[in-house]
Amino acid sequence: MPRPMSTTSIDPTLDLFAEIEELKRSRKAVILAHYYQDPDIQDIADFLGDSLDLAHKARDVDEAEVILFSGVHFMAETAKILNPAKIVLVPDLDAGCSLADSCPADELRAWKAKNPDHAVVTYINCTAATKAESDIICTSSNAEKVLRSIPEDQPVLFAPDRNLGGWLAKRTGREMELWPGTCQVHITFSERKLCELMAQHPEAKFIAHPECEDEILRHAAFVGSTKKLLDYVQDDPAEKIIIGTEAGIIHTMQKAAPQKTLIRAPVVEEGTGCEACGECPHMKLNTIEKIYVALRELQPRIELDDDLIARARRPLERMLSIA
């Protein structure tokens, strides 16, 4: 797959923010970005959201001819599946996902073959090929609603995040077989350090994403998707909140509630890379420079064959019809 020119080819005198705006106009492009992107990228996005919001927006993009998706690879694939006539760009093809990597399509297919009577519910954090093996997709925003749409007497295989699946099982009382995948960021939060931090700030509320481990979630005043955590920060009267999810969202949270004190949940180790500060190293591969080059060169593109698009689209559309 072609890759864009190196960012070293950029004229250092350019105002990249102005150049990106001009390229968006000339290319008839729209920038979609996830909340976990760097602040500058969040600020230039035409639409900022979580996986569910971005899936809806990608499907509904009409007038633009180009979608630049600043997130991770599976998200850009989802945009291409839902709007295949558009050119879909991703700033860095290497922006992957530990959850998507944990559940290859052939392994899910084999698991499904051993359990032919089960409905396969797959978290959107997976590849296009894995989506194509699924009965229905969910996001953390709509997972409970999706699960409740399946007849209670039908057994369920849930992939790939075991923590989200375990949280759903407790919420719904539904027994499910869980794929053993995890998010490399959300499993790094330290219960011991969190308890110490909560003791230091007894007035603070702790909120967390359901991809976190169960011992972390049990301390949370609220558990929800990225967007629901953002809503909580805006709407809850608490003036100090500890945030148990990827740290990129704190930029948008702070803009939405500038009067509040927001504290990152502590991780197990410190000083050993992005995961150690609660950041996704894959999300952080995208940069303003790479967005500029991608729009300039219209590369790298997400390319999927028509059969894969058709098979992966069905479970996504089932999700969107329920959501």
C-alpha positions as CSV (number, residue, x, y, z in Angstrom):
1,M,0.0,0.0,0.0
2,P,1.5,3.4,-0.9
3,R,2.7,5.6,1.9
4,P,2.9,9.4,1.9
5,M,6.1,11.3,1.4
6,S,8.2,11.8,4.5
7,T,7.3,14.7,6.8
8,T,10.9,15.8,6.3
9,S,9.7,17.1,2.9
10,I,7.7,19.8,4.5
11,D,8.8,23.4,4.1
12,P,9.6,24.5,7.7
13,T,8.3,28.1,7.0
14,L,4.7,26.9,6.3
15,D,1.8,27.6,8.6
16,L,0.5,24.0,8.6
17,F,-2.8,24.9,10.2
18,A,-3.5,27.4,7.3
19,E,-2.2,24.9,4.8
20,I,-4.4,22.1,6.1
21,E,-7.4,24.4,5.9
22,E,-6.6,25.3,2.2
23,L,-6.1,21.6,1.4
24,K,-9.4,20.7,3.0
25,R,-11.0,23.2,0.7
26,S,-9.2,22.2,-2.5
27,R,-9.5,18.5,-1.9
28,K,-13.1,18.7,-0.7
29,A,-12.0,16.9,2.4
30,V,-13.4,16.5,5.9
31,I,-11.3,15.6,9.0
32,L,-12.8,13.2,11.5
33,A,-10.8,12.8,14.7
34,H,-11.1,10.7,17.9
35,Y,-10.9,12.2,21.4
36,Y,-7.7,10.4,22.0
37,Q,-5.7,12.4,19.4
38,D,-3.3,15.2,20.4
39,P,-4.9,18.5,21.3
40,D,-3.9,20.3,18.0
41,I,-5.6,17.5,16.0
42,Q,-8.7,17.7,18.1
43,D,-8.8,21.4,17.5
44,I,-8.6,21.3,13.7
45,A,-11.1,18.4,13.3
46,D,-14.3,19.1,11.5
47,F,-15.9,16.5,13.7
48,L,-14.6,15.1,17.0
49,G,-16.1,12.1,18.6
50,D,-15.9,8.6,20.0
51,S,-16.2,5.4,17.9
52,L,-20.0,5.5,17.7
53,D,-20.2,9.2,16.9
54,L,-17.5,8.8,14.2
55,A,-19.2,5.8,12.6
56,H,-22.4,7.8,12.2
57,K,-20.5,10.8,10.8
58,A,-18.4,8.7,8.4
59,R,-21.6,7.1,7.0
60,D,-23.3,10.4,6.7
61,V,-20.5,12.4,5.0
62,D,-22.1,13.5,1.7
63,E,-20.6,16.6,0.0
64,A,-17.0,15.9,0.8
65,E,-15.0,13.7,-1.5
66,V,-12.3,12.8,1.0
67,I,-12.4,11.7,4.6
68,L,-9.2,12.0,6.5
69,F,-9.6,9.9,9.6
70,S,-7.3,10.8,12.5
71,G,-7.5,7.9,14.8
72,V,-6.3,4.3,14.4
73,H,-6.5,2.0,11.5
74,F,-9.7,0.1,12.3
75,M,-11.5,3.4,12.6
76,A,-10.5,4.5,9.1
77,E,-11.5,1.0,7.8
78,T,-14.9,1.5,9.4
79,A,-15.3,4.8,7.5
80,K,-14.4,3.1,4.2
81,I,-16.9,0.3,4.9
82,L,-19.7,2.7,5.7
83,N,-18.9,5.2,2.9
84,P,-17.0,3.2,0.2
85,A,-17.4,5.8,-2.5
86,K,-15.2,8.3,-0.6
87,I,-11.4,8.4,-0.6
88,V,-10.5,7.6,3.0
89,L,-7.1,8.7,4.3
90,V,-5.3,7.8,7.5
91,P,-2.3,10.0,8.6
92,D,-0.2,6.9,9.7
93,L,-0.9,3.4,8.5
94,D,1.0,2.0,11.5
95,A,-1.6,3.5,13.9
96,G,-2.9,0.1,15.1
97,C,-4.8,-1.2,18.1
98,S,-3.9,-3.9,20.6
99,L,-7.5,-5.1,20.7
100,A,-7.8,-5.4,17.0
101,D,-4.5,-7.3,16.9
102,S,-5.7,-9.7,19.6
103,C,-8.6,-11.0,17.5
104,P,-7.6,-12.1,13.9
105,A,-10.5,-12.9,11.7
106,D,-9.4,-16.6,11.2
107,E,-9.2,-17.2,14.9
108,L,-12.7,-15.6,15.4
109,R,-14.0,-17.8,12.6
110,A,-12.6,-20.9,14.3
111,W,-14.2,-19.9,17.6
112,K,-17.5,-19.3,15.9
113,A,-17.3,-22.6,14.2
114,K,-17.0,-24.4,17.5
115,N,-20.0,-22.5,18.8
116,P,-22.5,-22.4,15.9
117,D,-25.5,-21.6,18.0
118,H,-24.0,-18.4,19.5
119,A,-24.5,-14.9,18.3
120,V,-21.2,-13.1,17.7
121,V,-21.1,-9.6,19.2
122,T,-17.8,-7.9,18.3
123,Y,-16.6,-4.6,19.7
124,I,-15.8,-2.1,17.0
125,N,-12.1,-2.1,17.9
126,C,-11.4,-4.8,15.4
127,T,-10.3,-5.2,11.8
128,A,-12.6,-5.1,8.8
129,A,-12.0,-8.9,8.3
130,T,-13.0,-9.6,11.9
131,K,-16.1,-7.4,11.6
132,A,-17.1,-9.5,8.5
133,E,-17.1,-12.6,10.7
134,S,-19.5,-11.0,13.2
135,D,-23.3,-10.9,13.6
136,I,-23.4,-7.5,15.1
137,I,-20.9,-4.8,16.1
138,C,-21.1,-2.6,19.2
139,T,-19.2,0.3,20.7
140,S,-18.8,1.0,24.4
141,S,-21.6,3.6,24.0
142,N,-24.2,1.2,22.7
143,A,-22.9,-2.2,23.8
144,E,-25.6,-2.7,26.4
145,K,-28.4,-1.8,24.0
146,V,-26.9,-4.1,21.3
147,L,-26.6,-7.0,23.8
148,R,-30.2,-6.6,25.0
149,S,-31.4,-6.7,21.3
150,I,-30.3,-10.4,21.2
151,P,-32.9,-12.9,22.4
152,E,-32.2,-13.9,26.0
153,D,-32.1,-17.6,25.2
154,Q,-29.5,-17.2,22.6
155,P,-25.9,-17.7,23.8
156,V,-23.3,-15.0,22.9
157,L,-19.7,-14.9,22.0
158,F,-18.3,-11.5,22.8
159,A,-15.0,-10.2,21.3
160,P,-12.4,-8.9,21.7
161,D,-12.3,-7.0,24.9
162,R,-12.8,-9.2,28.0
163,N,-13.1,-6.2,30.4
164,L,-15.9,-4.6,28.4
165,G,-17.6,-8.0,28.1
166,G,-17.3,-8.7,31.8
167,W,-18.7,-5.3,32.7
168,L,-21.7,-5.9,30.3
169,A,-22.3,-9.3,31.9
170,K,-22.6,-7.7,35.3
171,R,-24.8,-4.9,33.9
172,T,-27.2,-7.3,32.1
173,G,-26.9,-10.5,34.0
174,R,-26.1,-12.1,30.7
175,E,-23.7,-15.0,30.5
176,M,-21.3,-14.8,27.6
177,E,-18.2,-16.4,26.3
178,L,-15.5,-13.7,26.3
179,W,-12.5,-13.4,24.0
180,P,-9.4,-12.7,26.1
181,G,-8.3,-9.4,24.5
182,T,-7.5,-6.2,26.3
183,C,-6.6,-2.6,25.6
184,Q,-2.9,-2.0,26.3
185,V,-3.7,1.4,27.9
186,H,-6.8,0.7,29.9
187,I,-5.1,-2.3,31.7
188,T,-2.2,-0.2,33.0
189,F,-4.1,1.7,35.7
190,S,-2.9,0.9,39.2
191,E,-5.5,0.1,41.9
192,R,-3.0,0.8,44.7
193,K,-2.0,4.1,43.3
194,L,-5.6,5.0,42.5
195,C,-6.6,4.4,46.1
196,E,-3.7,6.5,47.3
197,L,-4.8,9.3,44.9
198,M,-8.4,9.1,46.0
199,A,-7.3,9.3,49.6
200,Q,-5.3,12.5,48.8
201,H,-8.4,13.9,47.1
202,P,-11.4,12.6,49.0
203,E,-13.7,15.2,47.4
204,A,-12.8,13.9,43.9
205,K,-15.0,11.5,42.0
206,F,-13.4,8.7,39.9
207,I,-14.8,7.9,36.5
208,A,-13.6,5.1,34.2
209,H,-14.0,3.5,30.8
210,P,-15.3,-0.1,30.8
211,E,-12.1,-1.4,29.1
212,C,-10.4,-1.0,32.5
213,E,-9.8,-4.0,34.7
214,D,-12.6,-4.9,37.2
215,E,-10.5,-4.0,40.2
216,I,-10.3,-0.4,38.8
217,L,-14.0,-0.2,37.8
218,R,-15.2,-1.1,41.3
219,H,-13.9,2.2,42.6
220,A,-15.7,4.3,40.0
221,A,-18.6,6.6,40.7
222,F,-19.4,6.2,37.0
223,V,-18.4,3.8,34.2
224,G,-19.1,4.7,30.6
225,S,-17.9,5.3,27.1
226,T,-15.5,8.1,26.1
227,K,-18.4,10.3,25.2
228,K,-20.4,9.5,28.3
229,L,-17.4,10.3,30.4
230,L,-17.2,13.7,28.7
231,D,-20.9,14.3,29.4
232,Y,-20.4,13.3,33.0
233,V,-17.6,15.8,33.5
234,Q,-19.8,18.6,32.0
235,D,-23.0,17.6,33.9
236,D,-21.9,16.4,37.3
237,P,-21.5,19.0,40.1
238,A,-18.2,17.5,41.3
239,E,-15.4,20.1,41.0
240,K,-12.6,17.5,41.0
241,I,-12.7,14.4,38.9
242,I,-10.1,11.6,38.4
243,I,-10.2,10.4,34.8
244,G,-9.7,6.6,34.1
245,T,-9.3,6.5,30.3
246,E,-6.9,7.5,27.6
247,A,-5.6,10.9,28.6
248,G,-6.3,12.6,25.2
249,I,-9.9,13.1,26.2
250,I,-8.9,15.4,29.0
251,H,-8.1,18.2,26.5
252,T,-11.8,18.3,25.4
253,M,-13.1,17.7,28.9
254,Q,-11.1,20.7,30.1
255,K,-12.4,22.9,27.3
256,A,-16.0,21.8,28.2
257,A,-15.5,22.3,31.9
258,P,-12.7,24.8,32.4
259,Q,-13.6,25.4,36.0
260,K,-13.0,21.8,37.1
261,T,-9.8,20.1,38.2
262,L,-9.2,17.0,36.1
263,I,-6.6,14.4,37.3
264,R,-5.2,11.5,35.3
265,A,-5.7,8.1,36.9
266,P,-2.3,6.7,37.9
267,V,-0.7,3.8,36.0
268,V,1.3,0.8,37.3
269,E,4.7,2.0,36.0
270,E,6.0,5.4,35.1
271,G,8.5,6.7,32.6
272,T,8.4,3.7,30.2
273,G,6.5,5.1,27.2
274,C,3.0,6.4,26.2
275,E,1.2,3.7,28.1
276,A,2.9,4.8,31.3
277,C,1.2,8.2,31.1
278,G,-2.2,6.8,30.2
279,E,-1.8,7.5,26.4
280,C,-2.2,5.2,23.5
281,P,1.0,5.0,21.5
282,H,-0.9,4.2,18.3
283,M,-3.2,7.2,18.5
284,K,-0.2,9.4,19.1
285,L,1.5,8.3,15.9
286,N,-0.8,10.8,14.1
287,T,0.6,14.4,13.9
288,I,-0.3,17.7,12.3
289,E,2.6,17.1,9.9
290,K,1.3,13.7,8.8
291,I,-2.2,15.1,8.3
292,Y,-0.8,17.9,6.0
293,V,1.2,15.4,3.9
294,A,-1.8,13.0,3.7
295,L,-4.0,15.7,2.3
296,R,-1.3,17.0,0.0
297,E,-0.5,13.5,-1.5
298,L,-4.0,11.9,-0.9
299,Q,-2.0,9.0,0.6
300,P,-2.0,6.7,2.4
301,R,-5.5,5.5,1.5
302,I,-7.6,2.7,3.0
303,E,-8.4,0.2,0.3
304,L,-10.8,-2.7,0.9
305,D,-12.2,-5.1,-1.7
306,D,-16.0,-4.9,-2.4
307,D,-16.8,-8.3,-0.9
308,L,-15.1,-7.5,2.4
309,I,-16.9,-4.2,2.5
310,A,-20.2,-5.8,1.9
311,R,-19.7,-8.5,4.6
312,A,-18.3,-6.1,7.2
313,R,-21.0,-3.5,6.5
314,R,-23.9,-5.8,7.5
315,P,-23.0,-6.1,11.2
316,L,-22.2,-2.4,11.3
317,E,-25.5,-1.4,9.8
318,R,-27.3,-3.7,12.3
319,M,-25.5,-1.8,15.1
320,L,-26.4,1.6,13.7
321,S,-30.1,0.6,13.2
322,I,-30.3,-0.3,16.9
323,A,-28.3,2.7,18.1
